[in-house]
Amino acid sequence: MGENMSDRPNRRRSIFDLFDDIIRQMEEEMRNFEESFGGFGNVARDSKKENPFYYGVRIFVGPDGIPKVEEFGNVKKGRYGRPIISEEIEPMVDVIERDDEIWVVADLPGVSKENINVRAVEDKIYIKAQGESRKYSKEVELPSKIDTDTVKASYKNGVLEIKVKKKKEEFKGKEIKVE
């Protein structure tokens, strides 16, 4: 049961062995992360009100087939590995690319739709929101350029959904006469 993979040279590694390796690496990184804090109670705070620590990771396979790790929460790595605790929480966001459309789905519990601000530029969406006890902020990079006139956002049960049409690529150039 507790044997090492190197003890079984003839056995092929299964997908479960790979997941075990990933989990072990994540646990090691979390131990290192906690050690860099020097203990959660020792972290300096700017405000007198105690805010909770939010930190999480999302592991997914990108459209290019490469696994990616995305962090979210209010704990960021600062200079020299020291953590920085922000008042603003970076929410978990999914970006879904459809044929001619891009959907952005963000978790924003504890806010009302009146306190959500969404801005769109050519290839990014900026989300800011504030509830009674939480502030959220996120800059979302999009996989392609968008038509900012088609952005529609809705908010229900703590989930913000943004739908936008991709910008139509127009062929620019000129035809060359062959001599």
C-alpha positions in Angstrom: 0.0 0.0 0.0 2.7 2.5 1.0 5.1 1.4 -1.7 7.0 3.9 -3.8 6.4 4.0 -7.6 10.1 3.4 -8.1 9.6 0.0 -6.4 7.4 -1.1 -9.3 9.4 -0.5 -12.5 7.1 -2.7 -14.7 3.9 -1.0 -13.8 2.6 1.9 -15.9 1.6 5.0 -14.0 -2.2 5.5 -13.9 -4.0 8.8 -14.0 -4.6 8.4 -10.2 -0.9 8.3 -9.6 -0.6 11.6 -11.5 -3.4 13.2 -9.3 -1.6 11.9 -6.2 1.6 13.7 -7.4 -0.3 16.9 -8.0 -2.0 16.8 -4.6 1.4 16.2 -2.9 2.9 19.2 -4.7 -0.1 21.4 -3.7 0.2 20.3 -0.1 3.9 21.1 -0.1 3.2 24.6 -1.6 0.5 25.2 1.0 3.0 24.3 3.8 5.6 26.7 2.3 2.9 29.4 1.9 1.8 29.0 5.6 5.5 29.1 6.7 6.0 32.3 4.8 3.2 33.9 6.9 5.1 33.2 10.0 1.7 32.2 11.4 -1.6 33.8 10.4 -1.9 35.8 13.7 1.4 37.7 13.0 0.3 39.3 9.8 0.1 43.1 10.0 -3.3 44.6 9.2 -4.1 48.1 8.1 -7.6 48.2 9.4 -8.8 47.7 13.0 -11.6 45.4 11.9 -10.5 41.8 11.5 -11.2 40.5 8.0 -11.0 36.8 7.2 -8.3 35.4 4.9 -9.6 34.1 1.5 -7.3 32.0 -0.6 -8.0 29.3 -3.1 -6.8 27.8 -6.3 -8.6 26.6 -9.4 -6.9 24.0 -11.6 -8.1 23.7 -15.2 -7.0 22.8 -18.7 -6.8 25.9 -20.9 -7.9 26.0 -24.5 -4.3 25.3 -25.6 -4.4 21.9 -23.7 -2.0 23.1 -21.0 -3.0 22.7 -17.3 -3.2 26.1 -15.5 -3.5 27.1 -11.9 -5.4 30.3 -11.0 -5.3 31.8 -7.6 -8.2 33.8 -6.0 -8.9 35.5 -2.7 -7.5 38.4 -0.8 -4.0 36.9 0.0 -1.3 37.8 -2.6 2.4 37.1 -2.6 4.4 40.2 -1.9 8.1 41.1 -2.0 10.5 38.5 -0.6 7.6 35.9 -0.4 5.8 37.8 2.4 2.0 37.8 2.0 0.0 40.9 1.4 -3.6 40.9 2.7 -5.9 43.1 0.6 -9.3 44.5 1.6 -10.5 43.5 -1.9 -11.2 39.8 -2.7 -10.3 38.6 -6.1 -13.3 36.4 -7.0 -13.2 33.1 -8.8 -14.0 33.6 -12.4 -14.7 31.3 -15.3 -14.3 32.4 -18.9 -16.2 30.3 -21.5 -15.7 30.8 -25.2 -18.5 29.9 -27.5 -18.7 30.2 -31.3 -19.3 34.0 -31.5 -19.7 34.8 -27.9 -17.7 34.9 -24.6 -19.3 34.3 -21.2 -17.7 35.5 -18.0 -19.1 34.0 -14.8 -17.9 35.4 -11.4 -18.8 34.4 -7.8 -19.8 37.6 -5.9 -21.7 36.5 -2.8 -22.9 39.1 -0.4 -23.4 42.1 -2.7 -26.5 43.6 -4.4 -26.6 44.2 -8.1 -26.7 48.0 -7.5 -23.2 47.8 -6.1 -21.6 45.9 -9.0 -19.6 47.9 -11.6 -18.6 46.2 -14.9 -16.4 47.9 -17.5 -15.4 46.4 -20.8 -12.5 47.3 -23.1 -11.3 45.7 -26.3 -9.9 42.5 -24.7 -10.6 42.8 -20.9 -13.5 43.1 -18.5 -13.1 44.8 -15.1 -15.3 43.8 -12.2 -15.7 45.8 -9.0 -18.3 45.1 -6.3 -18.9 46.0 -2.7 -21.2 44.4 -0.1 -21.6 45.2 3.6 -18.6 43.2 4.6 -16.8 42.4 1.3 -15.2 44.2 -1.6 -14.4 42.4 -4.9 -12.1 43.4 -7.7 -11.0 41.5 -10.8 -9.4 42.2 -14.2 -10.4 39.4 -16.6 -8.3 38.9 -19.7 -10.4 37.6 -22.6 -9.3 35.1 -25.2 -10.2 37.4 -28.1 -11.3 41.0 -28.8 -14.9 41.9 -28.1 -17.6 44.2 -29.3 -18.1 46.4 -26.2 -21.5 47.5 -27.4 -22.9 44.0 -27.0 -22.0 43.4 -23.3 -24.9 42.2 -21.2 -24.6 41.5 -17.5 -27.0 39.8 -15.0 -26.7 39.0 -11.3 -28.6 36.3 -9.5 -28.0 34.4 -6.3 -24.4 35.7 -5.9 -23.3 34.9 -9.4 -22.5 37.5 -12.0 -22.9 36.4 -15.7 -21.5 38.6 -18.4 -22.1 37.8 -22.1 -20.5 39.6 -24.9 -20.1 39.0 -28.7 -16.7 38.6 -30.2 -15.5 41.3 -32.5 -15.8 40.4 -36.1 -12.4 40.2 -37.7 -12.4 42.3 -40.9 -9.8 41.6 -43.5 -7.8 44.7 -43.9 -5.3 45.0 -46.7 -5.3 45.5 -50.4 -5.3 43.3 -53.4 -2.0 43.1 -55.3 -2.0 42.7 -59.0 0.3 40.0 -60.3 2.4 41.1 -63.2 
